Amino acid sequence: MQSLDNKQVIEKLKVQFETFYFFLEFVEIINSISVFIIKVNTSETEFENKWKSITKEIAFGYQTKIETEFLKWNMYIIFVCEENISKDLKYKIENNKFSCRKILEDNFSGNLNSEDVRKALIEKHITNTDLILDSVREYKEAENYIPKTKIWSIVDAAESLKGDKKKQGTLLVQVTKFIENEN
C-alpha cells in the first residue's frame, strides 16, 4: 500500500482501542491482500459494543486509502478471542457486509505474537492452504469393467443406432422385455 504507513494505522488503532491487539498481515493472492488480525482482550459484552467501531475505523482510516478496487474489496478482519463467543454474536459479525469480510475465531489459545500462528489463521480462514486433500485415485478397474448382464449387451449395440428411429424403437422394446422378464 504505497500511500499508507501501516505502522501508523496500527498505532492509531491501539490508541483508540486499548484492550485490543492489532496485527496487519499481507497475503499474496493476485495482489497483496490486507488481513487485520485483532486479539480481543475484553468481555463478550464489551467486544459486542466495539467490533463495529473497530471495523469503521479500519474502513475509513485504512481501506479508503487503498488504491485499487480489487484490494479495497478483498480485505479481511479476523477477530480472535480466547473465550467462547455466543453463536448470535458470531453470526452477526461474520454476516455483516460493511467494508470487508469479518471472521471470528473463538476459544483460541495460540500466541498471536508468533508469525507462524498468524499465518496458520490466514491459511485456515482465507487461503485454505492448510487443507490436506487425498490424491485422486485412479480407477483402472472401472475402465476395464465388463458388464455381466444381458441388458448391457443390448445397450452396447445402441451406439450404432444413432439417427435410426426404427432400430431405436426395436432396442426400446428389447430393453423393456428384458426388464419385465427380470421382475
C-alpha positions in Angstrom: 0.0 0.0 0.0 2.0 2.9 -1.3 0.1 5.8 0.4 -0.3 4.1 3.7 2.0 3.9 6.6 1.0 0.6 8.1 2.7 1.2 11.5 0.7 4.4 11.9 -2.5 2.6 11.1 -1.8 0.0 13.8 -0.7 2.6 16.3 -3.8 4.7 15.8 -6.0 1.6 16.4 -4.0 0.7 19.5 -4.6 4.1 21.0 -8.3 4.1 20.2 -9.0 0.5 21.3 -6.5 -0.1 24.2 -7.9 -3.5 25.2 -7.3 -5.0 21.7 -4.1 -6.0 20.0 -3.7 -5.4 16.3 -1.7 -7.1 13.6 -1.7 -6.3 9.8 -0.6 -9.1 7.5 -0.5 -9.2 3.7 -1.4 -12.3 1.7 -0.3 -12.7 -1.9 -3.3 -13.7 -3.9 -3.1 -12.0 -7.3 -2.1 -8.9 -5.3 -1.2 -8.2 -1.7 -4.5 -8.6 0.3 -4.7 -6.9 3.7 -5.7 -9.0 6.7 -6.2 -7.4 10.1 -5.9 -9.9 12.9 -7.3 -8.5 16.1 -6.8 -10.1 19.5 -9.9 -9.4 21.7 -8.9 -9.0 25.3 -12.3 -7.9 26.7 -15.6 -9.4 27.8 -18.1 -10.5 25.1 -20.3 -7.6 26.1 -17.5 -5.0 25.5 -16.5 -6.8 22.3 -20.1 -6.6 21.1 -20.1 -2.9 21.7 -16.8 -2.2 20.0 -16.4 -4.5 16.9 -18.4 -2.2 14.7 -16.3 0.9 15.8 -13.1 -1.1 15.0 -14.4 -2.1 11.6 -15.4 1.5 10.8 -12.1 2.9 11.9 -10.3 0.4 9.6 -12.7 1.1 6.8 -12.3 4.9 6.9 -8.7 5.1 8.2 -7.2 2.4 6.0 -9.5 0.9 3.4 -10.5 4.2 1.8 -6.8 4.9 1.1 -6.2 1.6 -0.8 -5.6 2.5 -4.4 -7.1 -0.4 -6.4 -10.7 -1.7 -6.3 -9.6 -5.3 -6.1 -7.6 -4.7 -2.9 -10.3 -2.5 -1.4 -12.9 -5.2 -1.7 -10.6 -8.1 -0.8 -9.7 -7.1 2.8 -10.3 -9.2 5.9 -10.6 -8.8 9.6 -10.1 -11.8 11.8 -11.2 -11.2 15.4 -9.5 -13.7 17.8 -11.0 -14.4 21.2 -9.8 -16.7 23.9 -13.3 -17.1 25.2 -16.3 -18.8 23.7 -18.4 -16.3 21.8 -22.2 -16.7 21.5 -23.4 -18.0 18.2 -25.7 -15.0 17.8 -22.8 -12.5 18.1 -20.6 -14.6 15.8 -23.3 -14.8 13.2 -23.9 -11.1 13.4 -20.2 -10.2 12.9 -19.5 -12.8 10.2 -22.6 -11.9 8.2 -22.1 -8.1 8.4 -21.5 -6.8 4.9 -20.0 -3.4 5.8 -16.5 -2.8 4.5 -14.9 -6.3 4.4 -15.3 -9.9 5.3 -15.1 -10.5 9.1 -14.2 -13.8 10.7 -14.4 -14.6 14.4 -12.1 -17.3 15.8 -13.1 -18.1 19.4 -11.7 -20.5 22.0 -8.3 -19.5 20.7 -5.2 -20.4 22.8 -2.4 -19.5 20.4 0.1 -16.7 20.7 -0.6 -14.1 18.1 2.9 -12.6 18.6 4.1 -15.6 16.6 4.1 -15.1 12.9 3.5 -18.8 12.3 0.3 -18.6 14.4 -1.0 -15.7 12.4 0.0 -17.4 9.2 -2.0 -20.5 10.3 -5.1 -18.4 11.0 -4.8 -16.9 7.5 -4.4 -20.4 6.0 -7.4 -21.7 7.9 -9.8 -18.9 7.0 -8.6 -17.3 3.8 -6.1 -19.2 1.7 -7.1 -22.8 2.8 -3.6 -23.9 2.1 -3.8 -25.9 5.4 -6.2 -28.4 3.8 -4.8 -31.8 3.1 -6.5 -33.4 0.2 -6.4 -37.0 -0.7 -4.9 -37.6 -4.1 -7.3 -38.5 -6.8 -7.3 -42.3 -7.1 -7.1 -44.0 -10.4 -9.9 -46.4 -11.1 -8.4 -48.7 -13.6 -10.8 -51.4 -12.6 -13.7 -49.2 -13.8 -12.0 -48.7 -17.2 -11.7 -52.5 -17.7 -15.1 -53.4 -16.3 -17.0 -55.9 -18.4 -20.7 -55.9 -17.7 -22.1 -59.3 -17.0 -25.8 -58.8 -17.6 -27.6 -59.2 -20.9 -29.0 -55.7 -20.8 -25.5 -54.3 -21.4 -25.1 -56.3 -24.5 -28.3 -54.9 -25.8 -27.4 -51.3 -24.8 -23.9 -51.5 -26.2 -25.5 -52.0 -29.6 -27.3 -48.7 -29.2 -24.2 -46.8 -30.4 -24.8 -48.0 -34.0 -28.5 -46.8 -33.7 -27.9 -43.0 -33.9 -30.4 -41.4 -36.2 -32.3 -44.7 -37.0 -35.6 -44.4 -35.2 -36.8 -47.8 -36.3 -33.8 -49.6 -34.8 -34.1 -47.3 -31.7 -37.7 -48.5 -31.3 -36.7 -52.1 -31.6 -34.0 -51.6 -28.9 -36.5 -50.0 -26.6 -38.8 -53.0 -27.0 -35.9 -55.4 -26.3 -34.8 -53.4 -23.1 -38.5 -53.3 -21.9 -39.0 -57.0 -22.4 -35.7 -57.8 -20.6 -36.7 -55.6 -17.6 -40.1 -57.2 -17.5 -38.6 -60.7 -17.5 -36.2 -59.9 -14.7 -39.1 -58.7 -12.4 
